[in-house]
Amino acid sequence: MDIKIQSLRFDADGKLLDFVENKVSKLDQFHDNIIGAEVTLRLDKSESSENKVADIKVLIPGSDLFSKKQAKTFEEATDLATEALRKQLKRTKEKLKNK
């Protein structure tokens, strides 16, 4: 799976990039035909402490799945987004099986 990671309004360190890549690559277990993933990490301008946003788009044949989560840390936002995508991938796979 080809994973592209972009960080907007800040420079992501290697540890964060490795964490995100590791989390997203585990989505391969839930769907066989994942082409790639596009991850965007950005700092929101909100005044709250939950200003870290992770957008993850998973490319699969026929459609793309998307999840956007906001949290206090990029790691937490990534966890939440990959969890939501895991559910979407399972649902998509079930639909394919039932056809």
mmCIF file as gemmi writes it, N, C-alpha and C atoms, coordinates in Angstrom:
data_model
loop_
_atom_site.group_PDB
_atom_site.id
_atom_site.type_symbol
_atom_site.label_atom_id
_atom_site.label_alt_id
_atom_site.label_comp_id
_atom_site.label_asym_id
_atom_site.label_entity_id
_atom_site.label_seq_id
_atom_site.pdbx_PDB_ins_code
_atom_site.Cartn_x
_atom_site.Cartn_y
_atom_site.Cartn_z
_atom_site.occupancy
_atom_site.B_iso_or_equiv
_atom_site.pdbx_formal_charge
_atom_site.auth_seq_id
_atom_site.auth_asym_id
_atom_site.pdbx_PDB_model_num
ATOM 1 N N . MET Axp A 1 ? 0.859 -1.181 0 1 0 ? 1 A 1
ATOM 2 C CA . MET Axp A 1 ? 0 0 0 1 0 ? 1 A 1
ATOM 3 C C . MET Axp A 1 ? 0.9 1.238 0 1 0 ? 1 A 1
ATOM 4 N N . ASP Axp A 2 ? 0.541 2.19 -0.836 1 0 ? 2 A 1
ATOM 5 C CA . ASP Axp A 2 ? 1.275 3.447 -0.94 1 0 ? 2 A 1
ATOM 6 C C . ASP Axp A 2 ? 0.658 4.467 0.031 1 0 ? 2 A 1
ATOM 7 N N . ILE Axp A 3 ? 1.442 4.944 0.992 1 0 ? 3 A 1
ATOM 8 C CA . ILE Axp A 3 ? 0.928 5.885 1.989 1 0 ? 3 A 1
ATOM 9 C C . ILE Axp A 3 ? 1.622 7.235 1.816 1 0 ? 3 A 1
ATOM 10 N N . LYS Axp A 4 ? 0.819 8.273 1.587 1 0 ? 4 A 1
ATOM 11 C CA . LYS Axp A 4 ? 1.346 9.63 1.472 1 0 ? 4 A 1
ATOM 12 C C . LYS Axp A 4 ? 0.915 10.411 2.706 1 0 ? 4 A 1
ATOM 13 N N . ILE Axp A 5 ? 1.877 11.043 3.371 1 0 ? 5 A 1
ATOM 14 C CA . ILE Axp A 5 ? 1.574 11.809 4.578 1 0 ? 5 A 1
ATOM 15 C C . ILE Axp A 5 ? 1.986 13.26 4.36 1 0 ? 5 A 1
ATOM 16 N N . GLN Axp A 6 ? 1.056 14.141 4.641 1 0 ? 6 A 1
ATOM 17 C CA . GLN Axp A 6 ? 1.278 15.58 4.51 1 0 ? 6 A 1
ATOM 18 C C . GLN Axp A 6 ? 1.025 16.24 5.85 1 0 ? 6 A 1
ATOM 19 N N . SER Axp A 7 ? 1.857 17.21 6.216 1 0 ? 7 A 1
ATOM 20 C CA . SER Axp A 7 ? 1.582 17.96 7.443 1 0 ? 7 A 1
ATOM 21 C C . SER Axp A 7 ? 1.438 19.437 7.081 1 0 ? 7 A 1
ATOM 22 N N . LEU Axp A 8 ? 0.318 20.018 7.481 1 0 ? 8 A 1
ATOM 23 C CA . LEU Axp A 8 ? 0.023 21.41 7.18 1 0 ? 8 A 1
ATOM 24 C C . LEU Axp A 8 ? 0.154 22.264 8.433 1 0 ? 8 A 1
ATOM 25 N N . ARG Axp A 9 ? 0.737 23.43 8.278 1 0 ? 9 A 1
ATOM 26 C CA . ARG Axp A 9 ? 0.91 24.409 9.356 1 0 ? 9 A 1
ATOM 27 C C . ARG Axp A 9 ? 1.859 23.97 10.468 1 0 ? 9 A 1
ATOM 28 N N . PHE Axp A 10 ? 2.637 22.899 10.253 1 0 ? 10 A 1
ATOM 29 C CA . PHE Axp A 10 ? 3.667 22.473 11.201 1 0 ? 10 A 1
ATOM 30 C C . PHE Axp A 10 ? 4.558 21.447 10.506 1 0 ? 10 A 1
ATOM 31 N N . ASP Axp A 11 ? 5.727 21.192 11.083 1 0 ? 11 A 1
ATOM 32 C CA . ASP Axp A 11 ? 6.641 20.171 10.562 1 0 ? 11 A 1
ATOM 33 C C . ASP Axp A 11 ? 6.544 18.933 11.442 1 0 ? 11 A 1
ATOM 34 N N . ALA Axp A 12 ? 6.123 17.831 10.847 1 0 ? 12 A 1
ATOM 35 C CA . ALA Axp A 12 ? 5.983 16.584 11.61 1 0 ? 12 A 1
ATOM 36 C C . ALA Axp A 12 ? 7.36 15.952 11.8 1 0 ? 12 A 1
ATOM 37 N N . ASP Axp A 13 ? 7.624 15.455 12.994 1 0 ? 13 A 1
ATOM 38 C CA . ASP Axp A 13 ? 8.901 14.782 13.231 1 0 ? 13 A 1
ATOM 39 C C . ASP Axp A 13 ? 8.812 13.325 12.773 1 0 ? 13 A 1
ATOM 40 N N . GLY Axp A 14 ? 9.949 12.681 12.674 1 0 ? 14 A 1
ATOM 41 C CA . GLY Axp A 14 ? 10.019 11.309 12.171 1 0 ? 14 A 1
ATOM 42 C C . GLY Axp A 14 ? 9.216 10.326 12.994 1 0 ? 14 A 1
ATOM 43 N N . LYS Axp A 15 ? 9.194 10.537 14.313 1 0 ? 15 A 1
ATOM 44 C CA . LYS Axp A 15 ? 8.468 9.631 15.207 1 0 ? 15 A 1
ATOM 45 C C . LYS Axp A 15 ? 6.963 9.653 14.905 1 0 ? 15 A 1
ATOM 46 N N . LEU Axp A 16 ? 6.429 10.852 14.686 1 0 ? 16 A 1
ATOM 47 C CA . LEU Axp A 16 ? 5.005 10.993 14.366 1 0 ? 16 A 1
ATOM 48 C C . LEU Axp A 16 ? 4.7 10.359 13.008 1 0 ? 16 A 1
ATOM 49 N N . LEU Axp A 17 ? 5.558 10.606 12.022 1 0 ? 17 A 1
ATOM 50 C CA . LEU Axp A 17 ? 5.353 10.04 10.687 1 0 ? 17 A 1
ATOM 51 C C . LEU Axp A 17 ? 5.393 8.512 10.733 1 0 ? 17 A 1
ATOM 52 N N . ASP Axp A 18 ? 6.331 7.947 11.5 1 0 ? 18 A 1
ATOM 53 C CA . ASP Axp A 18 ? 6.41 6.486 11.644 1 0 ? 18 A 1
ATOM 54 C C . ASP Axp A 18 ? 5.149 5.935 12.303 1 0 ? 18 A 1
ATOM 55 N N . PHE Axp A 19 ? 4.669 6.625 13.345 1 0 ? 19 A 1
ATOM 56 C CA . PHE Axp A 19 ? 3.464 6.2 14.051 1 0 ? 19 A 1
ATOM 57 C C . PHE Axp A 19 ? 2.269 6.157 13.092 1 0 ? 19 A 1
ATOM 58 N N . VAL Axp A 20 ? 2.092 7.242 12.326 1 0 ? 20 A 1
ATOM 59 C CA . VAL Axp A 20 ? 0.961 7.334 11.395 1 0 ? 20 A 1
ATOM 60 C C . VAL Axp A 20 ? 1.066 6.246 10.319 1 0 ? 20 A 1
ATOM 61 N N . GLU Axp A 21 ? 2.255 6.085 9.767 1 0 ? 21 A 1
ATOM 62 C CA . GLU Axp A 21 ? 2.439 5.074 8.716 1 0 ? 21 A 1
ATOM 63 C C . GLU Axp A 21 ? 2.158 3.672 9.255 1 0 ? 21 A 1
ATOM 64 N N . ASN Axp A 22 ? 2.602 3.385 10.451 1 0 ? 22 A 1
ATOM 65 C CA . ASN Axp A 22 ? 2.376 2.092 11.082 1 0 ? 22 A 1
ATOM 66 C C . ASN Axp A 22 ? 0.876 1.838 11.275 1 0 ? 22 A 1
ATOM 67 N N . LYS Axp A 23 ? 0.161 2.832 11.808 1 0 ? 23 A 1
ATOM 68 C CA . LYS Axp A 23 ? -1.284 2.697 12.052 1 0 ? 23 A 1
ATOM 69 C C . LYS Axp A 23 ? -2.048 2.472 10.748 1 0 ? 23 A 1
ATOM 70 N N . VAL Axp A 24 ? -1.741 3.289 9.743 1 0 ? 24 A 1
ATOM 71 C CA . VAL Axp A 24 ? -2.475 3.222 8.478 1 0 ? 24 A 1
ATOM 72 C C . VAL Axp A 24 ? -2.158 1.917 7.74 1 0 ? 24 A 1
ATOM 73 N N . SER Axp A 25 ? -0.922 1.464 7.801 1 0 ? 25 A 1
ATOM 74 C CA . SER Axp A 25 ? -0.555 0.227 7.096 1 0 ? 25 A 1
ATOM 75 C C . SER Axp A 25 ? -1.286 -0.986 7.671 1 0 ? 25 A 1
ATOM 76 N N . LYS Axp A 26 ? -1.693 -0.922 8.943 1 0 ? 26 A 1
ATOM 77 C CA . LYS Axp A 26 ? -2.427 -2.039 9.557 1 0 ? 26 A 1
ATOM 78 C C . LYS Axp A 26 ? -3.838 -2.193 8.979 1 0 ? 26 A 1
ATOM 79 N N . LEU Axp A 27 ? -4.336 -1.181 8.276 1 0 ? 27 A 1
ATOM 80 C CA . LEU Axp A 27 ? -5.669 -1.27 7.667 1 0 ? 27 A 1
ATOM 81 C C . LEU Axp A 27 ? -5.702 -2.331 6.571 1 0 ? 27 A 1
ATOM 82 N N . ASP Axp A 28 ? -4.536 -2.721 6.062 1 0 ? 28 A 1
ATOM 83 C CA . ASP Axp A 28 ? -4.436 -3.77 5.039 1 0 ? 28 A 1
ATOM 84 C C . ASP Axp A 28 ? -5.085 -5.076 5.486 1 0 ? 28 A 1
ATOM 85 N N . GLN Axp A 29 ? -5.115 -5.32 6.795 1 0 ? 29 A 1
ATOM 86 C CA . GLN Axp A 29 ? -5.687 -6.559 7.33 1 0 ? 29 A 1
ATOM 87 C C . GLN Axp A 29 ? -7.187 -6.66 7.077 1 0 ? 29 A 1
ATOM 88 N N . PHE Axp A 30 ? -7.849 -5.518 6.902 1 0 ? 30 A 1
ATOM 89 C CA . PHE Axp A 30 ? -9.308 -5.518 6.842 1 0 ? 30 A 1
ATOM 90 C C . PHE Axp A 30 ? -9.876 -5.456 5.438 1 0 ? 30 A 1
ATOM 91 N N . HIS Axp A 31 ? -9.017 -5.218 4.447 1 0 ? 31 A 1
ATOM 92 C CA . HIS Axp A 31 ? -9.483 -5.19 3.052 1 0 ? 31 A 1
ATOM 93 C C . HIS Axp A 31 ? -8.31 -5.572 2.168 1 0 ? 31 A 1
ATOM 94 N N . ASP Axp A 32 ? -8.567 -6.423 1.169 1 0 ? 32 A 1
ATOM 95 C CA . ASP Axp A 32 ? -7.484 -6.957 0.343 1 0 ? 32 A 1
ATOM 96 C C . ASP Axp A 32 ? -7.011 -6.002 -0.746 1 0 ? 32 A 1
ATOM 97 N N . ASN Axp A 33 ? -7.898 -5.138 -1.211 1 0 ? 33 A 1
ATOM 98 C CA . ASN Axp A 33 ? -7.593 -4.34 -2.398 1 0 ? 33 A 1
ATOM 99 C C . ASN Axp A 33 ? -7.295 -2.87 -2.119 1 0 ? 33 A 1
ATOM 100 N N . ILE Axp A 34 ? -6.669 -2.563 -1.006 1 0 ? 34 A 1
ATOM 101 C CA . ILE Axp A 34 ? -6.343 -1.159 -0.733 1 0 ? 34 A 1
ATOM 102 C C . ILE Axp A 34 ? -5.196 -0.738 -1.644 1 0 ? 34 A 1
ATOM 103 N N . ILE Axp A 35 ? -5.434 0.299 -2.427 1 0 ? 35 A 1
ATOM 104 C CA . ILE Axp A 35 ? -4.424 0.803 -3.356 1 0 ? 35 A 1
ATOM 105 C C . ILE Axp A 35 ? -3.436 1.699 -2.618 1 0 ? 35 A 1
ATOM 106 N N . GLY Axp A 36 ? -3.973 2.592 -1.8 1 0 ? 36 A 1
ATOM 107 C CA . GLY Axp A 36 ? -3.108 3.516 -1.084 1 0 ? 36 A 1
ATOM 108 C C . GLY Axp A 36 ? -3.89 4.32 -0.072 1 0 ? 36 A 1
ATOM 109 N N . ALA Axp A 37 ? -3.172 5.201 0.606 1 0 ? 37 A 1
ATOM 110 C CA . ALA Axp A 37 ? -3.811 6.065 1.602 1 0 ? 37 A 1
ATOM 111 C C . ALA Axp A 37 ? -3.16 7.441 1.556 1 0 ? 37 A 1
ATOM 112 N N . GLU Axp A 38 ? -3.989 8.449 1.758 1 0 ? 38 A 1
ATOM 113 C CA . GLU Axp A 38 ? -3.499 9.824 1.821 1 0 ? 38 A 1
ATOM 114 C C . GLU Axp A 38 ? -3.847 10.369 3.204 1 0 ? 38 A 1
ATOM 115 N N . VAL Axp A 39 ? -2.822 10.759 3.942 1 0 ? 39 A 1
ATOM 116 C CA . VAL Axp A 39 ? -3.009 11.254 5.305 1 0 ? 39 A 1
ATOM 117 C C . VAL Axp A 39 ? -2.618 12.731 5.344 1 0 ? 39 A 1
ATOM 118 N N . THR Axp A 40 ? -3.494 13.545 5.906 1 0 ? 40 A 1
ATOM 119 C CA . THR Axp A 40 ? -3.179 14.958 6.099 1 0 ? 40 A 1
ATOM 120 C C . THR Axp A 40 ? -3.29 15.272 7.58 1 0 ? 40 A 1
ATOM 121 N N . LEU Axp A 41 ? -2.203 15.725 8.146 1 0 ? 41 A 1
ATOM 122 C CA . LEU Axp A 41 ? -2.18 16.136 9.549 1 0 ? 41 A 1
ATOM 123 C C . LEU Axp A 41 ? -2.102 17.655 9.562 1 0 ? 41 A 1
ATOM 124 N N . ARG Axp A 42 ? -2.984 18.291 10.333 1 0 ? 42 A 1
ATOM 125 C CA . ARG Axp A 42 ? -2.915 19.757 10.369 1 0 ? 42 A 1
ATOM 126 C C . ARG Axp A 42 ? -3.336 20.299 11.719 1 0 ? 42 A 1
ATOM 127 N N . LEU Axp A 43 ? -2.824 21.482 11.977 1 0 ? 43 A 1
ATOM 128 C CA . LEU Axp A 43 ? -3.195 22.206 13.186 1 0 ? 43 A 1
ATOM 129 C C . LEU Axp A 43 ? -4.375 23.094 12.847 1 0 ? 43 A 1
ATOM 130 N N . ASP Axp A 44 ? -5.439 22.968 13.602 1 0 ? 44 A 1
ATOM 131 C CA . ASP Axp A 44 ? -6.612 23.813 13.416 1 0 ? 44 A 1
ATOM 132 C C . ASP Axp A 44 ? -6.384 25.135 14.145 1 0 ? 44 A 1
ATOM 133 N N . LYS Axp A 45 ? -7.07 26.16 13.71 1 0 ? 45 A 1
ATOM 134 C CA . LYS Axp A 45 ? -6.907 27.47 14.347 1 0 ? 45 A 1
ATOM 135 C C . LYS Axp A 45 ? -7.822 27.665 15.544 1 0 ? 45 A 1
ATOM 136 N N . SER Axp A 46 ? -8.494 26.611 15.968 1 0 ? 46 A 1
ATOM 137 C CA . SER Axp A 46 ? -9.44 26.743 17.084 1 0 ? 46 A 1
ATOM 138 C C . SER Axp A 46 ? -8.699 27.053 18.388 1 0 ? 46 A 1
ATOM 139 N N . GLU Axp A 47 ? -9.404 27.645 19.305 1 0 ? 47 A 1
ATOM 140 C CA . GLU Axp A 47 ? -8.814 28.036 20.591 1 0 ? 47 A 1
ATOM 141 C C . GLU Axp A 47 ? -8.729 26.87 21.577 1 0 ? 47 A 1
ATOM 142 N N . SER Axp A 48 ? -9.446 25.799 21.323 1 0 ? 48 A 1
ATOM 143 C CA . SER Axp A 48 ? -9.444 24.665 22.253 1 0 ? 48 A 1
ATOM 144 C C . SER Axp A 48 ? -8.138 23.878 22.141 1 0 ? 48 A 1
ATOM 145 N N . SER Axp A 49 ? -7.889 23.019 23.122 1 0 ? 49 A 1
ATOM 146 C CA . SER Axp A 49 ? -6.672 22.206 23.094 1 0 ? 49 A 1
ATOM 147 C C . SER Axp A 49 ? -6.792 21.079 22.068 1 0 ? 49 A 1
ATOM 148 N N . GLU Axp A 50 ? -8.019 20.778 21.66 1 0 ? 50 A 1
ATOM 149 C CA . GLU Axp A 50 ? -8.224 19.728 20.657 1 0 ? 50 A 1
ATOM 150 C C . GLU Axp A 50 ? -8.118 20.342 19.259 1 0 ? 50 A 1
ATOM 151 N N . ASN Axp A 51 ? -6.89 20.753 18.891 1 0 ? 51 A 1
ATOM 152 C CA . ASN Axp A 51 ? -6.717 21.432 17.615 1 0 ? 51 A 1
ATOM 153 C C . ASN Axp A 51 ? -5.874 20.627 16.622 1 0 ? 51 A 1
ATOM 154 N N . LYS Axp A 52 ? -5.647 19.342 16.926 1 0 ? 52 A 1
ATOM 155 C CA . LYS Axp A 52 ? -4.905 18.477 16.007 1 0 ? 52 A 1
ATOM 156 C C . LYS Axp A 52 ? -5.899 17.667 15.182 1 0 ? 52 A 1
ATOM 157 N N . VAL Axp A 53 ? -5.774 17.75 13.856 1 0 ? 53 A 1
ATOM 158 C CA . VAL Axp A 53 ? -6.725 17.092 12.963 1 0 ? 53 A 1
ATOM 159 C C . VAL Axp A 53 ? -5.992 16.086 12.075 1 0 ? 53 A 1
ATOM 160 N N . ALA Axp A 54 ? -6.561 14.893 11.956 1 0 ? 54 A 1
ATOM 161 C CA . ALA Axp A 54 ? -6.041 13.867 11.051 1 0 ? 54 A 1
ATOM 162 C C . ALA Axp A 54 ? -7.128 13.53 10.037 1 0 ? 54 A 1
ATOM 163 N N . ASP Axp A 55 ? -6.827 13.761 8.76 1 0 ? 55 A 1
ATOM 164 C CA . ASP Axp A 55 ? -7.707 13.364 7.653 1 0 ? 55 A 1
ATOM 165 C C . ASP Axp A 55 ? -7.052 12.166 6.985 1 0 ? 55 A 1
ATOM 166 N N . ILE Axp A 56 ? -7.79 11.078 6.856 1 0 ? 56 A 1
ATOM 167 C CA . ILE Axp A 56 ? -7.226 9.903 6.186 1 0 ? 56 A 1
ATOM 168 C C . ILE Axp A 56 ? -8.19 9.466 5.088 1 0 ? 56 A 1
ATOM 169 N N . LYS Axp A 57 ? -7.66 9.341 3.89 1 0 ? 57 A 1
ATOM 170 C CA . LYS Axp A 57 ? -8.445 8.881 2.746 1 0 ? 57 A 1
ATOM 171 C C . LYS Axp A 57 ? -7.827 7.563 2.282 1 0 ? 57 A 1
ATOM 172 N N . VAL Axp A 58 ? -8.641 6.508 2.238 1 0 ? 58 A 1
ATOM 173 C CA . VAL Axp A 58 ? -8.17 5.198 1.805 1 0 ? 58 A 1
ATOM 174 C C . VAL Axp A 58 ? -8.728 4.937 0.408 1 0 ? 58 A 1
ATOM 175 N N . LEU Axp A 59 ? -7.826 4.614 -0.505 1 0 ? 59 A 1
ATOM 176 C CA . LEU Axp A 59 ? -8.209 4.395 -1.897 1 0 ? 59 A 1
ATOM 177 C C . LEU Axp A 59 ? -8.403 2.905 -2.147 1 0 ? 59 A 1
ATOM 178 N N . ILE Axp A 60 ? -9.638 2.534 -2.499 1 0 ? 60 A 1
ATOM 179 C CA . ILE Axp A 60 ? -9.93 1.151 -2.866 1 0 ? 60 A 1
ATOM 180 C C . ILE Axp A 60 ? -10.669 1.179 -4.199 1 0 ? 60 A 1
ATOM 181 N N . PRO Axp A 61 ? -10.601 0.093 -4.969 1 0 ? 61 A 1
ATOM 182 C CA . PRO Axp A 61 ? -11.295 0.084 -6.262 1 0 ? 61 A 1
ATOM 183 C C . PRO Axp A 61 ? -12.798 0.328 -6.084 1 0 ? 61 A 1
ATOM 184 N N . GLY Axp A 62 ? -13.329 1.214 -6.895 1 0 ? 62 A 1
ATOM 185 C CA . GLY Axp A 62 ? -14.766 1.487 -6.849 1 0 ? 62 A 1
ATOM 186 C C . GLY Axp A 62 ? -15.136 2.697 -6.022 1 0 ? 62 A 1
ATOM 187 N N . SER Axp A 63 ? -14.43 2.921 -4.926 1 0 ? 63 A 1
ATOM 188 C CA . SER Axp A 63 ? -14.755 4.083 -4.093 1 0 ? 63 A 1
ATOM 189 C C . SER Axp A 63 ? -13.596 4.395 -3.159 1 0 ? 63 A 1
ATOM 190 N N . ASP Axp A 64 ? -13.642 5.578 -2.583 1 0 ? 64 A 1
ATOM 191 C CA . ASP Axp A 64 ? -12.645 5.966 -1.593 1 0 ? 64 A 1
ATOM 192 C C . ASP Axp A 64 ? -13.346 6.12 -0.249 1 0 ? 64 A 1
ATOM 193 N N . LEU Axp A 65 ? -12.665 5.74 0.807 1 0 ? 65 A 1
ATOM 194 C CA . LEU Axp A 65 ? -13.21 5.895 2.156 1 0 ? 65 A 1
ATOM 195 C C . LEU Axp A 65 ? -12.466 7.038 2.831 1 0 ? 65 A 1
ATOM 196 N N . PHE Axp A 66 ? -13.171 7.795 3.661 1 0 ? 66 A 1
ATOM 197 C CA . PHE Axp A 66 ? -12.581 8.975 4.261 1 0 ? 66 A 1
ATOM 198 C C . PHE Axp A 66 ? -12.953 9.087 5.735 1 0 ? 66 A 1
ATOM 199 N N . SER Axp A 67 ? -12.01 9.532 6.531 1 0 ? 67 A 1
ATOM 200 C CA . SER Axp A 67 ? -12.27 9.776 7.944 1 0 ? 67 A 1
ATOM 201 C C . SER Axp A 67 ? -11.481 11.006 8.384 1 0 ? 67 A 1
ATOM 202 N N . LYS Axp A 68 ? -12.153 11.862 9.159 1 0 ? 68 A 1
ATOM 203 C CA . LYS Axp A 68 ? -11.514 13.069 9.673 1 0 ? 68 A 1
ATOM 204 C C . LYS Axp A 68 ? -11.809 13.141 11.163 1 0 ? 68 A 1
ATOM 205 N N . LYS Axp A 69 ? -10.763 13.168 11.968 1 0 ? 69 A 1
ATOM 206 C CA . LYS Axp A 69 ? -10.93 13.209 13.418 1 0 ? 69 A 1
ATOM 207 C C . LYS Axp A 69 ? -10.057 14.299 14.019 1 0 ? 69 A 1
ATOM 208 N N . GLN Axp A 70 ? -10.556 14.863 15.113 1 0 ? 70 A 1
ATOM 209 C CA . GLN Axp A 70 ? -9.87 15.951 15.804 1 0 ? 70 A 1
ATOM 210 C C . GLN Axp A 70 ? -9.661 15.548 17.262 1 0 ? 70 A 1
ATOM 211 N N . ALA Axp A 71 ? -8.455 15.811 17.785 1 0 ? 71 A 1
ATOM 212 C CA . ALA Axp A 71 ? -8.149 15.425 19.163 1 0 ? 71 A 1
ATOM 213 C C . ALA Axp A 71 ? -7.04 16.313 19.73 1 0 ? 71 A 1
ATOM 214 N N . LYS Axp A 72 ? -6.624 15.988 20.959 1 0 ? 72 A 1
ATOM 215 C CA . LYS Axp A 72 ? -5.576 16.778 21.626 1 0 ? 72 A 1
ATOM 216 C C . LYS Axp A 72 ? -4.191 16.493 21.06 1 0 ? 72 A 1
ATOM 217 N N . THR Axp A 73 ? -3.99 15.263 20.55 1 0 ? 73 A 1
ATOM 218 C CA . THR Axp A 73 ? -2.692 14.91 19.959 1 0 ? 73 A 1
ATOM 219 C C . THR Axp A 73 ? -2.921 14.312 18.578 1 0 ? 73 A 1
ATOM 220 N N . PHE Axp A 74 ? -1.895 14.374 17.737 1 0 ? 74 A 1
ATOM 221 C CA . PHE Axp A 74 ? -2.011 13.779 16.405 1 0 ? 74 A 1
ATOM 222 C C . PHE Axp A 74 ? -2.135 12.264 16.499 1 0 ? 74 A 1
ATOM 223 N N . GLU Axp A 75 ? -1.482 11.675 17.503 1 0 ? 75 A 1
ATOM 224 C CA . GLU Axp A 75 ? -1.57 10.222 17.685 1 0 ? 75 A 1
ATOM 225 C C . GLU Axp A 75 ? -3.005 9.803 17.987 1 0 ? 75 A 1
ATOM 226 N N . GLU Axp A 76 ? -3.653 10.547 18.874 1 0 ? 76 A 1
ATOM 227 C CA . GLU Axp A 76 ? -5.045 10.229 19.235 1 0 ? 76 A 1
ATOM 228 C C . GLU Axp A 76 ? -5.971 10.431 18.037 1 0 ? 76 A 1
ATOM 229 N N . ALA Axp A 77 ? -5.772 11.513 17.311 1 0 ? 77 A 1
ATOM 230 C CA . ALA Axp A 77 ? -6.599 11.785 16.125 1 0 ? 77 A 1
ATOM 231 C C . ALA Axp A 77 ? -6.411 10.686 15.08 1 0 ? 77 A 1
ATOM 232 N N . THR Axp A 78 ? -5.165 10.239 14.912 1 0 ? 78 A 1
ATOM 233 C CA . THR Axp A 78 ? -4.873 9.16 13.96 1 0 ? 78 A 1
ATOM 234 C C . THR Axp A 78 ? -5.531 7.862 14.406 1 0 ? 78 A 1
ATOM 235 N N . ASP Axp A 79 ? -5.441 7.557 15.7 1 0 ? 79 A 1
ATOM 236 C CA . ASP Axp A 79 ? -6.103 6.357 16.251 1 0 ? 79 A 1
ATOM 237 C C . ASP Axp A 79 ? -7.598 6.368 15.951 1 0 ? 79 A 1
ATOM 238 N N . LEU Axp A 80 ? -8.243 7.491 16.24 1 0 ? 80 A 1
ATOM 239 C CA . LEU Axp A 80 ? -9.692 7.608 16.024 1 0 ? 80 A 1
ATOM 240 C C . LEU Axp A 80 ? -10.041 7.466 14.55 1 0 ? 80 A 1
ATOM 241 N N . ALA Axp A 81 ? -9.252 8.1 13.691 1 0 ? 81 A 1
ATOM 242 C CA . ALA Axp A 81 ? -9.532 8.054 12.244 1 0 ? 81 A 1
ATOM 243 C C . ALA Axp A 81 ? -9.327 6.65 11.687 1 0 ? 81 A 1
ATOM 244 N N . THR Axp A 82 ? -8.248 5.969 12.101 1 0 ? 82 A 1
ATOM 245 C CA . THR Axp A 82 ? -8.017 4.609 11.588 1 0 ? 82 A 1
ATOM 246 C C . THR Axp A 82 ? -9.073 3.639 12.108 1 0 ? 82 A 1
ATOM 247 N N . GLU Axp A 83 ? -9.547 3.865 13.323 1 0 ? 83 A 1
ATOM 248 C CA . GLU Axp A 83 ? -10.608 3.016 13.881 1 0 ? 83 A 1
ATOM 249 C C . GLU Axp A 83 ? -11.896 3.171 13.065 1 0 ? 83 A 1
ATOM 250 N N . ALA Axp A 84 ? -12.227 4.41 12.711 1 0 ? 84 A 1
ATOM 251 C CA . ALA Axp A 84 ? -13.422 4.662 11.892 1 0 ? 84 A 1
ATOM 252 C C . ALA Axp A 84 ? -13.26 4.027 10.513 1 0 ? 84 A 1
ATOM 253 N N . LEU Axp A 85 ? -12.078 4.121 9.946 1 0 ? 85 A 1
ATOM 254 C CA . LEU Axp A 85 ? -11.826 3.522 8.631 1 0 ? 85 A 1
ATOM 255 C C . LEU Axp A 85 ? -11.867 1.996 8.697 1 0 ? 85 A 1
ATOM 256 N N . ARG Axp A 86 ? -11.396 1.435 9.791 1 0 ? 86 A 1
ATOM 257 C CA . ARG Axp A 86 ? -11.444 -0.019 9.96 1 0 ? 86 A 1
ATOM 258 C C . ARG Axp A 86 ? -12.887 -0.512 9.871 1 0 ? 86 A 1
ATOM 259 N N . LYS Axp A 87 ? -13.802 0.206 10.536 1 0 ? 87 A 1
ATOM 260 C CA . LYS Axp A 87 ? -15.221 -0.154 10.485 1 0 ? 87 A 1
ATOM 261 C C . LYS Axp A 87 ? -15.766 -0.012 9.069 1 0 ? 87 A 1
ATOM 262 N N . GLN Axp A 88 ? -15.387 1.073 8.393 1 0 ? 88 A 1
ATOM 263 C CA . GLN Axp A 88 ? -15.851 1.285 7.011 1 0 ? 88 A 1
ATOM 264 C C . GLN Axp A 88 ? -15.335 0.184 6.088 1 0 ? 88 A 1
ATOM 265 N N . LEU Axp A 89 ? -14.078 -0.202 6.255 1 0 ? 89 A 1
ATOM 266 C CA . LEU Axp A 89 ? -13.487 -1.25 5.412 1 0 ? 89 A 1
ATOM 267 C C . LEU Axp A 89 ? -14.19 -2.58 5.629 1 0 ? 89 A 1
ATOM 268 N N . LYS Axp A 90 ? -14.497 -2.897 6.889 1 0 ? 90 A 1
ATOM 269 C CA . LYS Axp A 90 ? -15.217 -4.148 7.184 1 0 ? 90 A 1
ATOM 270 C C . LYS Axp A 90 ? -16.597 -4.141 6.525 1 0 ? 90 A 1
ATOM 271 N N . ARG Axp A 91 ? -17.298 -2.998 6.643 1 0 ? 91 A 1
ATOM 272 C CA . ARG Axp A 91 ? -18.624 -2.868 6.041 1 0 ? 91 A 1
ATOM 273 C C . ARG Axp A 91 ? -18.551 -3.031 4.521 1 0 ? 91 A 1
ATOM 274 N N . THR Axp A 92 ? -17.56 -2.398 3.908 1 0 ? 92 A 1
ATOM 275 C CA . THR Axp A 92 ? -17.385 -2.466 2.454 1 0 ? 92 A 1
ATOM 276 C C . THR Axp A 92 ? -17.1 -3.898 2.016 1 0 ? 92 A 1
ATOM 277 N N . LYS Axp A 93 ? -16.259 -4.584 2.768 1 0 ? 93 A 1
ATOM 278 C CA . LYS Axp A 93 ? -15.91 -5.97 2.444 1 0 ? 93 A 1
ATOM 279 C C . LYS Axp A 93 ? -17.135 -6.882 2.567 1 0 ? 93 A 1
ATOM 280 N N . GLU Axp A 94 ? -17.955 -6.663 3.594 1 0 ? 94 A 1
ATOM 281 C CA . GLU Axp A 94 ? -19.175 -7.445 3.78 1 0 ? 94 A 1
ATOM 282 C C . GLU Axp A 94 ? -20.131 -7.251 2.586 1 0 ? 94 A 1
ATOM 283 N N . LYS Axp A 95 ? -20.254 -5.997 2.144 1 0 ? 95 A 1
ATOM 284 C CA . LYS Axp A 95 ? -21.125 -5.719 0.997 1 0 ? 95 A 1
ATOM 285 C C . LYS Axp A 95 ? -20.651 -6.463 -0.24 1 0 ? 95 A 1
ATOM 286 N N . LEU Axp A 96 ? -19.331 -6.518 -0.453 1 0 ? 96 A 1
ATOM 287 C CA . LEU Axp A 96 ? -18.774 -7.222 -1.607 1 0 ? 96 A 1
ATOM 288 C C . LEU Axp A 96 ? -19.042 -8.719 -1.519 1 0 ? 96 A 1
ATOM 289 N N . LYS Axp A 97 ? -18.937 -9.28 -0.311 1 0 ? 97 A 1
ATOM 290 C CA . LYS Axp A 97 ? -19.188 -10.709 -0.113 1 0 ? 97 A 1
ATOM 291 C C . LYS Axp A 97 ? -20.638 -11.064 -0.422 1 0 ? 97 A 1
ATOM 292 N N . ASN Axp A 98 ? -21.559 -10.158 -0.051 1 0 ? 98 A 1
ATOM 293 C CA . ASN Axp A 98 ? -22.988 -10.447 -0.193 1 0 ? 98 A 1
ATOM 294 C C . ASN Axp A 98 ? -23.521 -10.236 -1.6 1 0 ? 98 A 1
ATOM 295 N N . LYS Axp A 99 ? -22.687 -9.755 -2.498 1 0 ? 99 A 1
ATOM 296 C CA . LYS Axp A 99 ? -23.17 -9.538 -3.885 1 0 ? 99 A 1
ATOM 297 C C . LYS Axp A 99 ? -23.195 -10.804 -4.663 1 0 ? 99 A 1
